[in-house]
Amino acid sequence: MSNIAIRVENLGKQYRLGEIGTGTLSHDLNRWWARMRGKEDPFAKIGEANDRTTKGNSEYVWALKDVNFDVKAGEVLGIIGRNGAGKSTLLKILSKVTAPTTGRIKVNGRIASLLEVGTGFHPELTGRENIYLNGAILGMSKSEINRKFDEIVDFSGVERYIDTPVKRYSSGMYVRLAFAVSAFLEPEILIVDEVLAVGDAEFQKKCLGRMKDVSTNDGRTILFVSHNMAAVSTLCSTSVLMQHGTVLDHGDTKNIIEQYISIGRTSNGEVWEDDIKCTLTNPNLKFKKVSLMGKNGPSNSFGLDEDIVCQIDYEVVSDSTTVVPSIHLLNNYGECILASFNATSVSLIPDPYFDKVLPKGQYRVQCTIPRYFLNDTQYTISAFIANDISFHNMTSAEEVISFEVNETGAMRQEHIGTWIGQIRPRLEWKTTKEL
Amino acid sequence: MQHIEVLRQPKPIVVSPSNNNEWTEVIEPRTNLLDLRLGDVWRYRDLVMMFVRRDFISTYKQTVLGPIWFFIQPLLTTLTFIIIFGQVAKLSTDGLPQIVFYLAGVTVWNYFSQTLTAISTVFVTNAAIFGKVYFPRLTMPVSIVLANIVRFLIQFGLFLGVWLYYILRGDSTINPNWLIVLTPVLLAMMGLMSLGLGMIFSSLTTKYRDLSMLLTFGVQLLMYATPVIYPLSSIPEEYRWLVLANPMSSIVETFRYAFLGSGSFNWVYLGYSALFTVVILLAGTIIFNKVEKSFTDTV
C-alpha cells in the first residue's frame, strides 16, 4: 500500500455563469441528445479559465482545471490562493458536496470535512441534542459521540447551558459548542476551511492548538485552506498555491507563501508622472515617478521581512531651489500613521543633498521603510516635495500607491492568532530580576 | 520554524475492496447509475434516527398543546368532510358511520400526502446543510418516511379508538376481517411510494422549481381521484378503472375493507400498486442519487 492519502488527478470543475432558468432546459436536452448519440458533452469543450476580473466570452468557466497533486499520509498541507483561485471549489469536491466535471480524486482513509462549524444545528434543540445531531451529520456514530460527549462539553465550556435550546445561546457560546463537536472528529483525513476565525482570541488559540495536536500527535492527514498565512505557516509543512483554478506550485510552505505574496505583485508599484494626480502644485517641482521597491523590484505587495524602498523621482523645473521630500503612510481607514521627511535629524543616514540648493534637473530620493516594521495589512503612501521645511509651497501626490504587507511566518513561531496594531516592529524585550 | 513531525505512520487503514482496490474511495464525475450506495445509508442509521427525533421535537416545541396537535389535525379534517361531503353533498359512505368512514380515509391519505410533500422539497429546504457537509443524502427522505410513520401511528391510534367505540356499541355495519394483518404492508407500500415519488420531485425541483408548484395542488387533486371521501362502489362501473389506475386507490380501499368490511378487495389491484411502488422507488432512488452529486451547483 502506498503512503499517499489523497491523489488528485486532472481534476476539473465547470460552472455555468449567470442565471439558471430558461436556457437550462434547452442545454439539458442538447446534452442528453449528444449522450444518446454517444458524443461528448457539447458544453464541456467550451469555457475558459476562471479570472473574474476580466470579462469572458463564454457562459461557462472552469473553476478548476487540470489540478494534480498528491498528499502524503500524515502530511499537513496548506492550500492557499487569492479569492477566486478555486480553493473552495476544490474543498467542496473533496468533501463530496459536489462532483467534479472531469478527473478524479483517489482517497485512502475516512474523510471528514469542516467547511463550516455547526452544520445542521437546530435552534430548537438543546445543546446536548445538537451535539448528537451535528456529530452524526459529521459521520460519528452514536456510541462514538457517547464516548466523547464529556470531552466535547468540557472543550466547549458551555456545560451549564447544555440542556438549554441553542437558540438561547449567545453567538459565542453557539460557535464554541459547534467547534467543539468538530474538534473531536477522528477521521484519517481532515479537511478544514477557515473555520478557525471564530470565537474570541482565547478560543481561537484553543482551536489552533487542537489542530496542531491532531496533526502532530495523532499523525492525521490534514488539508487546511486559509488566507491566514500565520496559521498556514505554523501548521503546514507543505502547501499548494492556486491561481485561476490551477495549481501554480506545490512545495515547502515558506517558499509557497513567498510566491503567494508575489502573485499580488503588479506593476502598480510604480506610478508615472502622467498618472500622478497632484492636489497641490508647486510649478517649480514636478513628480516624474513614485515607486515602491521590494527585493525583486517595483511591487505593491511585500513580505513582512522585506525592506520597502519608497523612491521618488522628481524634477526641478526652472529655478534652483532647496528641496524637502516627504512621505505619509496611511492605514486602511485613511489615517496617517507616520510622516517622515528628509532632514538631518530625521534621517538615519546623512544625505549630502539635504539643505543644498539644487540646480534645474532630475533627482531621485529614496526612503527605506525597514523590514519587521509594518503589520500584515494594507497601507497607502502619499508623497510630497516642498521647497523647504515649512512645507508651504509643495507639490503633493496624495494616496499615490496602495500596497499590502503579508505574513511570511517569520514572526509567527509562537503566536498564530490575529495580530492587532497598525505597525508590528520587532522590539527589544528584557526581563530582570528585582532584588 | 518550529519542527512539526509530519511523516508519522498513519493509523492502519482498512482498505475495502472496490474497483480501484488500492483506494478506499474514488471521487469521480459520474458513477454507475445503479450504484445506489445503500450501504452508506445503513452506516449512517444513527443519523436517520437523529433526524426523526429532530423532526418530532422541533415541530411541537413551544406549542401549548404539543403532540395533541397530531389528533386535532385529522379530527378537524374529518369534521369538515362530514359537514361538506356527508351533510351538504350527501355522498355515500356505504352505509357506514360517517366519522369512521372519513377518519379511515383521512388517516391513510394524510400519511401518504404529508410524506410526499415533505420529501419533495428535501433538496431545496436542506440546501444549506447539503452544501456544507457530505452524508448520504438518502438519509433525509428516509428519515421523513420514518418520522411520518410515528405520526401515522398516533393518528392510527385515534382511528382505532373511534373504530372500537363503534364496534363495542354493537354497530352491525362494521365488519372487520383478517385482512387487518395487511396494515403494515399497506403502510410500507405507501411509505415507499411516497419516498419514490418524493425523490423524483425533489430531484427535478433542484433545477425546475415549476414542479413544486405542480406538486402542492397536484397532491390535493389526487385525493379526489382516490376513494378517500367516497367509496369506490359509488363510481359507475365503466369509469372505475380510471380511479383504480391511481395506485393509491387500492391501498385506501383495502385498508377500509379490512377494518370496516365495506368496499372491495382484490389481490390484482393491490399487486398493481405494489409493482408501481417498486418501479417508482427504483426510479426515484436512481434519479436522486444522480442529482445529489451536483445539485449544489444548480439549486
Chai-1 contact restraints between the chains, C-beta under 6 A:
chainA,res_idxA,chainB,res_idxB,connection_type,confidence,min_distance_angstrom,max_distance_angstrom,comment,restraint_id
A,I20,B,T298,contact,1.0,0.0,6.0,A-B,restraint_1
A,T24,B,K207,contact,1.0,0.0,6.0,A-B,restraint_2
A,A73,B,P10,contact,1.0,0.0,6.0,A-B,restraint_3
A,G74,B,V6,contact,1.0,0.0,6.0,A-B,restraint_4
A,G74,B,L7,contact,1.0,0.0,6.0,A-B,restraint_5
A,G74,B,R8,contact,1.0,0.0,6.0,A-B,restraint_6
A,G74,B,P10,contact,1.0,0.0,6.0,A-B,restraint_7
A,E75,B,V6,contact,1.0,0.0,6.0,A-B,restraint_8
A,V76,B,V6,contact,1.0,0.0,6.0,A-B,restraint_9
A,S95,B,Y134,contact,1.0,0.0,6.0,A-B,restraint_10
A,K96,B,Y134,contact,1.0,0.0,6.0,A-B,restraint_11
A,V97,B,G131,contact,1.0,0.0,6.0,A-B,restraint_12
A,V97,B,Y134,contact,1.0,0.0,6.0,A-B,restraint_13
A,V97,B,T296,contact,1.0,0.0,6.0,A-B,restraint_14
A,T98,B,S294,contact,1.0,0.0,6.0,A-B,restraint_15
A,T98,B,T296,contact,1.0,0.0,6.0,A-B,restraint_16
A,T98,B,D297,contact,1.0,0.0,6.0,A-B,restraint_17
A,A99,B,P29,contact,1.0,0.0,6.0,A-B,restraint_18
A,A99,B,K293,contact,1.0,0.0,6.0,A-B,restraint_19
A,A99,B,S294,contact,1.0,0.0,6.0,A-B,restraint_20
A,P100,B,P29,contact,1.0,0.0,6.0,A-B,restraint_21
A,T101,B,P29,contact,1.0,0.0,6.0,A-B,restraint_22
A,R104,B,V26,contact,1.0,0.0,6.0,A-B,restraint_23
A,R104,B,E28,contact,1.0,0.0,6.0,A-B,restraint_24
A,I105,B,I27,contact,1.0,0.0,6.0,A-B,restraint_25
A,K106,B,W23,contact,1.0,0.0,6.0,A-B,restraint_26
A,K106,B,V26,contact,1.0,0.0,6.0,A-B,restraint_27
A,V107,B,E25,contact,1.0,0.0,6.0,A-B,restraint_28
A,N108,B,I13,contact,1.0,0.0,6.0,A-B,restraint_29
A,N108,B,W23,contact,1.0,0.0,6.0,A-B,restraint_30
A,N108,B,T24,contact,1.0,0.0,6.0,A-B,restraint_31
A,G109,B,I13,contact,1.0,0.0,6.0,A-B,restraint_32
A,G109,B,T24,contact,1.0,0.0,6.0,A-B,restraint_33
A,L115,B,K132,contact,1.0,0.0,6.0,A-B,restraint_34
A,E116,B,K132,contact,1.0,0.0,6.0,A-B,restraint_35
A,T119,B,I129,contact,1.0,0.0,6.0,A-B,restraint_36
A,T119,B,K132,contact,1.0,0.0,6.0,A-B,restraint_37
A,T119,B,V133,contact,1.0,0.0,6.0,A-B,restraint_38
A,G120,B,I129,contact,1.0,0.0,6.0,A-B,restraint_39
A,H122,B,R54,contact,1.0,0.0,6.0,A-B,restraint_40
A,H122,B,S58,contact,1.0,0.0,6.0,A-B,restraint_41
A,E124,B,S58,contact,1.0,0.0,6.0,A-B,restraint_42
A,E124,B,K61,contact,1.0,0.0,6.0,A-B,restraint_43
A,Y132,B,M50,contact,1.0,0.0,6.0,A-B,restraint_44
A,L133,B,M50,contact,1.0,0.0,6.0,A-B,restraint_45
A,L133,B,R54,contact,1.0,0.0,6.0,A-B,restraint_46
A,A136,B,D46,contact,1.0,0.0,6.0,A-B,restraint_47
A,A136,B,L47,contact,1.0,0.0,6.0,A-B,restraint_48
A,A136,B,M50,contact,1.0,0.0,6.0,A-B,restraint_49
A,I137,B,V133,contact,1.0,0.0,6.0,A-B,restraint_50
A,I137,B,F135,contact,1.0,0.0,6.0,A-B,restraint_51
A,S141,B,D46,contact,1.0,0.0,6.0,A-B,restraint_52
A,K142,B,D46,contact,1.0,0.0,6.0,A-B,restraint_53
A,E188,B,I13,contact,1.0,0.0,6.0,A-B,restraint_54
A,T216,B,I4,contact,1.0,0.0,6.0,A-B,restraint_55
A,T216,B,E5,contact,1.0,0.0,6.0,A-B,restraint_56
A,G219,B,R8,contact,1.0,0.0,6.0,A-B,restraint_57
A,G219,B,P10,contact,1.0,0.0,6.0,A-B,restraint_58
A,S237,B,I4,contact,1.0,0.0,6.0,A-B,restraint_59
A,S237,B,V6,contact,1.0,0.0,6.0,A-B,restraint_60
A,Q413,B,Q2,contact,1.0,0.0,6.0,A-B,restraint_61
